[in-house]
Amino acid sequence: MLFELDFQSPVPIYKQIRDQVVLAVAEGRLLPGERLPAIRTLAEDAGVNNMTVSKAYQLLKSEGYLVTDRRSGAVVCRPSAPAGLDEDQMVRLRMLAGEAKLAGLSRAEFEALCGSLYHETEG
């Protein structure tokens, strides 16, 4: 898997890696059982510090998207299905809805855009 990192973005690099893995799992581009590059390999290829990649992998592991062990490295897994969105996700979604409203989108436009983006994850 190739990561597209934006070093000019205000989003931290570890978060960009995390977000791209989550999206790839949702879209089916990364399947359960697939191995991610070793921390050192990804850090060298991306031109970032090992600790940056380690932080992303630890976050993914804590969220249930990765399992790790010394022999197989970081392996993708589908997290157990929670009952809906957690509190942090609801806060972020609420913020996006507010930003969309302030940007001039109608409720129907926002819902259509959300539906379209959700459809993209279905492959």
Backbone as CSV, one residue per row, in Angstrom:
resi,resn,N_x,N_y,N_z,CA_x,CA_y,CA_z,C_x,C_y,C_z
1,MET,0.843,-1.180,0.000,0.000,0.000,0.000,0.887,1.241,0.000
2,LEU,0.561,2.156,-0.862,1.297,3.408,-0.923,0.539,4.478,-0.159
3,PHE,1.275,5.224,0.634,0.681,6.310,1.395,0.981,7.622,0.690
4,GLU,-0.010,8.482,0.622,0.180,9.814,0.072,0.162,10.788,1.246
5,LEU,1.350,11.197,1.651,1.474,12.070,2.808,1.659,13.510,2.355
6,ASP,0.943,14.398,3.009,1.026,15.822,2.707,1.762,16.504,3.851
7,PHE,3.025,16.829,3.609,3.845,17.417,4.658,3.498,18.875,4.925
8,GLN,2.662,19.461,4.079,2.220,20.843,4.279,0.885,20.910,5.037
9,SER,0.251,19.777,5.207,-1.056,19.715,5.859,-0.930,19.967,7.359
10,PRO,-1.952,20.588,7.947,-1.955,20.738,9.403,-2.255,19.412,10.121
11,VAL,-2.703,18.406,9.360,-2.991,17.094,9.944,-1.663,16.370,10.176
12,PRO,-1.406,15.924,11.403,-0.136,15.239,11.684,0.051,14.012,10.779
13,ILE,1.287,13.710,10.469,1.605,12.604,9.579,1.072,11.276,10.123
14,TYR,1.213,11.044,11.433,0.723,9.785,11.994,-0.775,9.649,11.775
15,LYS,-1.498,10.772,11.837,-2.951,10.757,11.636,-3.278,10.517,10.166
16,GLN,-2.465,11.073,9.260,-2.672,10.828,7.837,-2.508,9.334,7.520
17,ILE,-1.489,8.712,8.117,-1.279,7.279,7.908,-2.471,6.503,8.459
18,ARG,-2.878,6.832,9.676,-4.022,6.156,10.294,-5.263,6.288,9.433
19,ASP,-5.559,7.509,8.989,-6.762,7.756,8.206,-6.744,6.999,6.883
20,GLN,-5.586,6.935,6.240,-5.490,6.243,4.957,-5.662,4.732,5.117
21,VAL,-5.175,4.178,6.212,-5.380,2.750,6.463,-6.860,2.471,6.719
22,VAL,-7.492,3.283,7.553,-8.913,3.075,7.866,-9.749,3.155,6.588
23,LEU,-9.487,4.156,5.761,-10.237,4.305,4.517,-9.979,3.125,3.578
24,ALA,-8.743,2.659,3.502,-8.424,1.516,2.639,-9.131,0.249,3.113
25,VAL,-9.254,0.070,4.426,-9.992,-1.078,4.960,-11.470,-0.932,4.614
26,ALA,-12.026,0.258,4.824,-13.446,0.482,4.537,-13.763,0.262,3.067
27,GLU,-12.846,0.653,2.188,-13.071,0.538,0.744,-12.684,-0.835,0.195
28,GLY,-12.105,-1.677,1.034,-11.726,-3.010,0.589,-10.396,-3.070,-0.148
29,ARG,-9.635,-1.973,-0.127,-8.312,-1.982,-0.753,-7.287,-2.662,0.137
30,LEU,-7.569,-2.726,1.423,-6.781,-3.495,2.386,-7.723,-4.503,3.015
31,LEU,-7.351,-5.752,2.939,-8.219,-6.805,3.441,-7.675,-7.390,4.735
32,PRO,-8.562,-7.904,5.586,-8.100,-8.562,6.806,-7.080,-9.645,6.456
33,GLY,-6.001,-9.674,7.219,-4.940,-10.635,6.989,-3.761,-10.075,6.201
34,GLU,-3.966,-8.946,5.523,-2.864,-8.339,4.778,-1.883,-7.691,5.736
35,ARG,-0.608,-7.780,5.375,0.442,-7.194,6.205,0.758,-5.796,5.729
36,LEU,0.965,-4.916,6.696,1.449,-3.573,6.389,2.973,-3.598,6.438
37,PRO,3.608,-2.621,5.801,5.078,-2.585,5.862,5.559,-2.467,7.310
38,ALA,6.751,-2.979,7.544,7.364,-2.819,8.861,7.528,-1.335,9.151
39,ILE,7.518,-0.988,10.406,7.629,0.413,10.811,8.845,1.072,10.175
40,ARG,9.969,0.434,10.288,11.213,1.008,9.760,11.146,1.175,8.240
41,THR,10.597,0.187,7.557,10.482,0.241,6.093,9.584,1.387,5.659
42,LEU,8.410,1.488,6.288,7.488,2.562,5.927,8.085,3.926,6.242
43,ALA,8.736,4.043,7.373,9.346,5.322,7.753,10.403,5.734,6.734
44,GLU,11.241,4.796,6.328,12.277,5.111,5.338,11.662,5.482,3.996
45,ASP,10.673,4.698,3.545,10.036,4.968,2.252,9.318,6.310,2.237
46,ALA,8.697,6.672,3.366,7.927,7.912,3.445,8.784,9.113,3.829
47,GLY,9.985,8.843,4.313,10.858,9.938,4.738,10.429,10.563,6.053
48,VAL,9.921,9.709,6.956,9.490,10.199,8.269,10.204,9.416,9.360
49,ASN,10.063,9.881,10.581,10.666,9.253,11.742,9.964,7.938,12.062
50,ASN,10.727,6.957,12.533,10.140,5.675,12.949,9.031,5.864,13.977
51,MET,9.223,6.818,14.896,8.231,7.042,15.950,6.896,7.527,15.381
52,THR,6.929,8.229,14.262,5.698,8.696,13.619,4.877,7.509,13.138
53,VAL,5.534,6.585,12.457,4.841,5.391,11.963,4.404,4.525,13.138
54,SER,5.258,4.403,14.139,4.909,3.621,15.319,3.656,4.178,15.996
55,LYS,3.569,5.494,16.082,2.394,6.126,16.701,1.132,5.816,15.896
56,ALA,1.236,5.857,14.570,0.087,5.534,13.718,-0.328,4.077,13.919
57,TYR,0.641,3.176,13.930,0.336,1.759,14.111,-0.256,1.494,15.489
58,GLN,0.252,2.151,16.511,-0.300,1.962,17.860,-1.753,2.441,17.928
59,LEU,-2.027,3.558,17.271,-3.393,4.081,17.236,-4.311,3.102,16.505
60,LEU,-3.857,2.615,15.357,-4.648,1.638,14.601,-4.873,0.360,15.410
61,LYS,-3.864,-0.048,16.137,-3.991,-1.238,16.977,-5.017,-1.008,18.084
62,SER,-4.951,0.159,18.725,-5.891,0.442,19.821,-7.332,0.557,19.320
63,GLU,-7.482,0.934,18.063,-8.821,1.056,17.470,-9.312,-0.258,16.867
64,GLY,-8.458,-1.285,16.863,-8.875,-2.597,16.378,-8.653,-2.831,14.903
65,TYR,-7.911,-1.968,14.221,-7.668,-2.140,12.787,-6.416,-2.956,12.495
66,LEU,-5.554,-3.135,13.480,-4.321,-3.903,13.315,-4.125,-4.831,14.494
67,VAL,-3.487,-5.936,14.212,-2.925,-6.775,15.262,-1.443,-6.872,14.949
68,THR,-0.632,-6.944,15.970,0.806,-7.015,15.746,1.416,-8.124,16.576
69,ASP,2.445,-8.716,16.014,3.303,-9.597,16.790,4.679,-9.591,16.139
70,ARG,5.637,-10.089,16.848,7.031,-10.006,16.398,7.280,-10.774,15.107
71,ARG,6.557,-11.860,14.897,6.810,-12.700,13.721,6.129,-12.181,12.470
72,SER,4.857,-11.806,12.573,4.125,-11.410,11.363,4.030,-9.909,11.175
73,GLY,4.466,-9.130,12.139,4.420,-7.674,12.013,3.014,-7.146,12.195
74,ALA,2.686,-6.086,11.449,1.369,-5.449,11.543,0.437,-6.057,10.504
75,VAL,-0.642,-6.645,10.969,-1.597,-7.321,10.099,-2.955,-6.641,10.238
76,VAL,-3.571,-6.367,9.092,-4.874,-5.699,9.058,-5.961,-6.632,9.574
77,CYS,-6.867,-6.076,10.339,-8.051,-6.823,10.742,-9.233,-5.862,10.761
78,ARG,-10.402,-6.415,10.616,-11.613,-5.600,10.674,-12.026,-5.535,12.130
79,PRO,-12.177,-4.310,12.657,-12.544,-4.203,14.072,-13.924,-4.789,14.324
80,SER,-14.104,-5.299,15.527,-15.425,-5.805,15.875,-16.418,-4.655,15.770
81,ALA,-17.556,-4.952,15.248,-18.535,-3.914,14.949,-19.096,-3.289,16.220
82,PRO,-18.788,-2.004,16.455,-19.391,-1.324,17.602,-20.845,-0.969,17.277
83,ALA,-21.575,-0.626,18.283,-22.971,-0.229,18.084,-23.008,1.245,17.704
84,GLY,-22.758,1.544,16.445,-22.803,2.930,15.982,-21.491,3.654,16.191
85,LEU,-21.549,4.970,16.160,-20.368,5.812,16.304,-20.111,6.118,17.773
86,ASP,-18.830,6.243,18.115,-18.517,6.607,19.492,-18.638,8.125,19.659
87,GLU,-18.439,8.596,20.864,-18.639,10.018,21.173,-17.722,10.930,20.358
88,ASP,-16.465,10.550,20.226,-15.522,11.359,19.452,-15.948,11.450,17.987
89,GLN,-16.388,10.348,17.428,-16.842,10.349,16.038,-18.085,11.220,15.870
90,MET,-18.978,11.184,16.849,-20.172,12.030,16.781,-19.801,13.511,16.838
91,VAL,-18.820,13.852,17.655,-18.364,15.241,17.739,-17.806,15.688,16.391
92,ARG,-16.979,14.826,15.771,-16.393,15.175,14.469,-17.460,15.289,13.388
93,LEU,-18.445,14.389,13.417,-19.526,14.442,12.430,-20.374,15.698,12.618
94,ARG,-20.655,16.039,13.865,-21.409,17.254,14.163,-20.662,18.483,13.650
95,MET,-19.343,18.502,13.851,-18.524,19.613,13.373,-18.561,19.696,11.848
96,LEU,-18.467,18.565,11.177,-18.550,18.562,9.712,-19.907,19.066,9.229
97,ALA,-20.960,18.657,9.913,-22.293,19.126,9.536,-22.386,20.637,9.706
98,GLY,-21.849,21.150,10.802,-21.852,22.599,11.028,-21.039,23.338,9.984
99,GLU,-19.863,22.811,9.653,-19.018,23.449,8.637,-19.692,23.430,7.269
100,ALA,-20.372,22.328,6.956,-21.087,22.241,5.681,-22.215,23.282,5.622
101,LYS,-22.925,23.427,6.722,-24.006,24.417,6.783,-23.448,25.824,6.589
102,LEU,-22.344,26.129,7.274,-21.738,27.455,7.148,-21.142,27.688,5.756
103,ALA,-20.799,26.606,5.058,-20.264,26.716,3.702,-21.381,26.871,2.671
104,GLY,-22.636,26.857,3.141,-23.756,27.101,2.246,-24.460,25.865,1.722
105,LEU,-24.073,24.679,2.177,-24.757,23.475,1.722,-26.106,23.358,2.419
106,SER,-27.107,22.978,1.657,-28.407,22.701,2.261,-28.340,21.337,2.936
107,ARG,-29.340,21.033,3.741,-29.387,19.725,4.399,-29.414,18.622,3.350
108,ALA,-30.220,18.819,2.306,-30.313,17.807,1.253,-28.975,17.613,0.543
109,GLU,-28.277,18.714,0.285,-26.964,18.606,-0.370,-25.968,17.875,0.528
110,PHE,-25.989,18.207,1.823,-25.078,17.548,2.767,-25.378,16.058,2.853
111,GLU,-26.658,15.710,2.955,-27.039,14.305,3.038,-26.668,13.556,1.755
112,ALA,-26.856,14.200,0.604,-26.498,13.572,-0.669,-24.991,13.367,-0.753
113,LEU,-24.226,14.356,-0.306,-22.770,14.238,-0.322,-22.317,13.119,0.612
114,CYS,-22.882,13.062,1.807,-22.554,11.981,2.744,-22.898,10.621,2.140
115,GLY,-24.064,10.530,1.519,-24.478,9.275,0.880,-23.524,8.871,-0.226
116,SER,-23.090,9.844,-1.014,-22.157,9.559,-2.106,-20.821,9.068,-1.573
117,LEU,-20.325,9.720,-0.539,-19.041,9.320,0.048,-19.158,7.952,0.701
118,TYR,-20.257,7.687,1.352,-20.465,6.379,1.970,-20.493,5.296,0.888
119,HIS,-21.171,5.602,-0.223,-21.265,4.656,-1.339,-19.870,4.313,-1.877
120,GLU,-18.949,5.282,-1.879,-17.590,5.034,-2.354,-16.880,3.970,-1.524
121,THR,-17.220,3.843,-0.249,-16.578,2.846,0.601,-17.126,1.452,0.343
122,GLU,-18.239,1.366,-0.381,-18.852,0.064,-0.636,-18.238,-0.630,-1.854
123,GLY,-17.333,0.053,-2.534,-16.625,-0.539,-3.662,-17.451,-0.528,-4.838
